[in-house]
Amino acid sequence: MKENTPIDSPKKVSQFLMLLHFFLSHVYNLITQNLTSFFSSLIKEEKQEEEEESNEELLPPPPPRNLDEVETILGYEFKNKCLLEEAFTHTTYNKNFSYERLELLGDAVLNMLVTKEQFFLYQDLGPGLLTWLRAANVDSEKLARVAIKHGFHHYLRHNKPLLHKRINIFMEEILEYPLHSNGLVEVPKDLADIVESIIGAVFIDCGNSVDTVWRIFERLLEPLIDPDTLKTHPVTELYNVCQKRHKKVKFVDLWEKSRTFLVLVDNKLVGKSIHDTRRKDILQNRAAKNALDNIGKIFSSE
């Protein structure tokens, strides 16, 4: 009878280490590529914004309203008023005194609070669906909607001439999607940032009490997206629909040439989106949505 040994040979250890090294290298490359792509996209957006500002005759942003009104909206009175001022100060207004650090803190606090709430509220849901549910309730569009609903954008101190125009466009576009567009509208990120920075400011001011923060913001975040109102991302939905029918989906990326995305299903053009946003990912989402709107007619004719 052959005796069992903890490790049959040093060769297996070597093979395992090689596989581990390969795996970690692969993960590192993926992270690096994604970060490079993200920052490259961000830089392009900033350059485009600068070009748009230089090409348009822009008026200065309207003066912000009195911050005392924010305390009434929150139902909370700040002990340290400087935190409230900091939470509504953009880097373009004062680069040495802005909401960026509070935003970072608020983002972490909000993620934890929403996760905790949903963990106990939906005890039958698995981690995958809980993750999607949390993401839908804390993403930029959801928080930007909160900012608009409660008028926080009127109190933001900034020097971004185009921001007022983009906020107005956002307010018009979300009328078509009462709860969430799932990536079909362009979101002024500054709106989401100030919601997170307010959360961070309240968290510090109240002595790091997560219960106090949730008591204030649970009401402001309503209506929260639940399992019944959670929608599938249009690109994911398109792949799911086509997979069930054994159809092949292909996205044709013409962003660099003509700001266009085409959607082919079994090499047939079923959807497109052309030059209607500054964001490549939103253009792709809109092309997928257009394909979903058309695909029923194509399937029914087969």
Solvent accessible surface area in square Angstrom, and as a share of the most:
residue,aa,sasa,rsa
1,M,239,1.07
2,K,178,0.75
3,E,146,0.66
4,N,151,0.77
5,T,77,0.45
6,P,141,0.89
7,I,105,0.53
8,D,93,0.48
9,S,39,0.25
10,P,115,0.72
11,K,137,0.58
12,K,109,0.46
13,V,57,0.33
14,S,54,0.35
15,Q,86,0.38
16,F,124,0.52
17,L,97,0.48
18,M,133,0.60
19,L,122,0.61
20,L,73,0.36
21,H,130,0.58
22,F,142,0.59
23,F,118,0.49
24,L,100,0.50
25,S,40,0.26
26,H,92,0.41
27,V,52,0.30
28,Y,148,0.56
29,N,72,0.37
30,L,82,0.41
31,I,94,0.48
32,T,56,0.33
33,Q,112,0.50
34,N,100,0.51
35,L,91,0.45
36,T,86,0.50
37,S,70,0.45
38,F,115,0.48
39,F,104,0.44
40,S,48,0.31
41,S,52,0.33
42,L,68,0.34
43,I,91,0.46
44,K,104,0.44
45,E,34,0.15
46,E,94,0.42
47,K,121,0.51
48,Q,36,0.16
49,E,30,0.13
50,E,115,0.52
51,E,106,0.47
52,E,44,0.20
53,E,49,0.22
54,S,91,0.59
55,N,125,0.64
56,E,65,0.29
57,E,176,0.79
58,L,51,0.25
59,L,148,0.74
60,P,108,0.68
61,P,34,0.21
62,P,73,0.46
63,P,118,0.74
64,P,48,0.30
65,R,119,0.43
66,N,90,0.46
67,L,21,0.10
68,D,89,0.46
69,E,76,0.34
70,V,0,0.00
71,E,24,0.11
72,T,114,0.66
73,I,42,0.21
74,L,2,0.01
75,G,55,0.53
76,Y,24,0.09
77,E,129,0.58
78,F,4,0.02
79,K,157,0.67
80,N,69,0.35
81,K,97,0.41
82,C,79,0.47
83,L,18,0.09
84,L,5,0.02
85,E,78,0.35
86,E,33,0.15
87,A,0,0.00
88,F,0,0.00
89,T,3,0.02
90,H,21,0.10
91,T,44,0.26
92,T,61,0.36
93,Y,113,0.43
94,N,60,0.31
95,K,163,0.69
96,N,134,0.69
97,F,66,0.28
98,S,16,0.10
99,Y,6,0.02
100,E,100,0.45
101,R,200,0.73
102,L,6,0.03
103,E,31,0.14
104,L,134,0.67
105,L,56,0.28
106,G,0,0.00
107,D,55,0.28
108,A,61,0.47
109,V,10,0.06
110,L,2,0.01
111,N,39,0.20
112,M,86,0.39
113,L,6,0.03
114,V,2,0.01
115,T,57,0.33
116,K,95,0.40
117,E,50,0.23
118,Q,8,0.04
119,F,117,0.49
120,F,124,0.51
121,L,107,0.53
122,Y,51,0.19
123,Q,144,0.64
124,D,145,0.75
125,L,44,0.22
126,G,37,0.36
127,P,113,0.71
128,G,44,0.43
129,L,74,0.37
130,L,31,0.15
131,T,67,0.39
132,W,162,0.57
133,L,0,0.00
134,R,75,0.27
135,A,45,0.35
136,A,15,0.11
137,N,0,0.00
138,V,19,0.11
139,D,51,0.26
140,S,49,0.32
141,E,8,0.03
142,K,8,0.03
143,L,1,0.00
144,A,0,0.00
145,R,29,0.11
146,V,4,0.03
147,A,0,0.00
148,I,26,0.13
149,K,123,0.52
150,H,37,0.17
151,G,13,0.12
152,F,0,0.00
153,H,29,0.13
154,H,71,0.32
155,Y,8,0.03
156,L,6,0.03
157,R,42,0.15
158,H,21,0.10
159,N,83,0.43
160,K,35,0.15
161,P,44,0.28
162,L,1,0.01
163,L,6,0.03
164,H,88,0.39
165,K,93,0.39
166,R,35,0.13
167,I,9,0.04
168,N,64,0.33
169,I,76,0.39
170,F,1,0.00
171,M,71,0.32
172,E,121,0.54
173,E,52,0.23
174,I,21,0.11
175,L,144,0.72
176,E,131,0.59
177,Y,49,0.18
178,P,123,0.78
179,L,49,0.24
180,H,27,0.12
181,S,3,0.02
182,N,33,0.17
183,G,24,0.23
184,L,12,0.06
185,V,4,0.02
186,E,35,0.16
187,V,23,0.13
188,P,12,0.07
189,K,114,0.48
190,D,12,0.06
191,L,0,0.00
192,A,4,0.03
193,D,12,0.06
194,I,0,0.00
195,V,0,0.00
196,E,17,0.07
197,S,0,0.00
198,I,0,0.00
199,I,1,0.00
200,G,0,0.00
201,A,0,0.00
202,V,0,0.00
203,F,33,0.14
204,I,77,0.39
205,D,14,0.07
206,C,26,0.15
207,G,58,0.56
208,N,94,0.48
209,S,37,0.24
210,V,42,0.24
211,D,100,0.52
212,T,28,0.17
213,V,0,0.00
214,W,34,0.12
215,R,149,0.55
216,I,3,0.02
217,F,1,0.00
218,E,65,0.29
219,R,115,0.42
220,L,0,0.00
221,L,0,0.00
222,E,88,0.40
223,P,81,0.51
224,L,54,0.27
225,I,5,0.03
226,D,46,0.24
227,P,47,0.30
228,D,131,0.68
229,T,49,0.28
230,L,41,0.20
231,K,129,0.55
232,T,68,0.39
233,H,65,0.29
234,P,6,0.04
235,V,25,0.15
236,T,58,0.33
237,E,70,0.31
238,L,0,0.00
239,Y,101,0.38
240,N,65,0.33
241,V,44,0.25
242,C,1,0.01
243,Q,133,0.59
244,K,166,0.70
245,R,130,0.47
246,H,173,0.77
247,K,47,0.20
248,K,150,0.64
249,V,18,0.11
250,K,110,0.47
251,F,34,0.14
252,V,37,0.21
253,D,71,0.37
254,L,53,0.26
255,W,27,0.09
256,E,135,0.60
257,K,178,0.76
258,S,57,0.37
259,R,57,0.21
260,T,12,0.07
261,F,6,0.03
262,L,41,0.20
263,V,0,0.00
264,L,34,0.17
265,V,7,0.04
266,D,62,0.32
267,N,132,0.68
268,K,114,0.48
269,L,100,0.50
270,V,7,0.04
271,G,3,0.03
272,K,99,0.42
273,S,9,0.06
274,I,94,0.48
275,H,116,0.52
276,D,76,0.40
277,T,13,0.08
278,R,41,0.15
279,R,71,0.26
280,K,84,0.36
281,D,64,0.33
282,I,5,0.03
283,L,0,0.00
284,Q,51,0.22
285,N,11,0.06
286,R,39,0.14
287,A,0,0.00
288,A,0,0.00
289,K,74,0.31
290,N,52,0.27
291,A,0,0.00
292,L,30,0.15
293,D,81,0.42
294,N,46,0.24
295,I,9,0.04
296,G,42,0.41
297,K,143,0.61
298,I,42,0.21
299,F,19,0.08
300,S,93,0.60
301,S,93,0.60
302,E,125,0.56
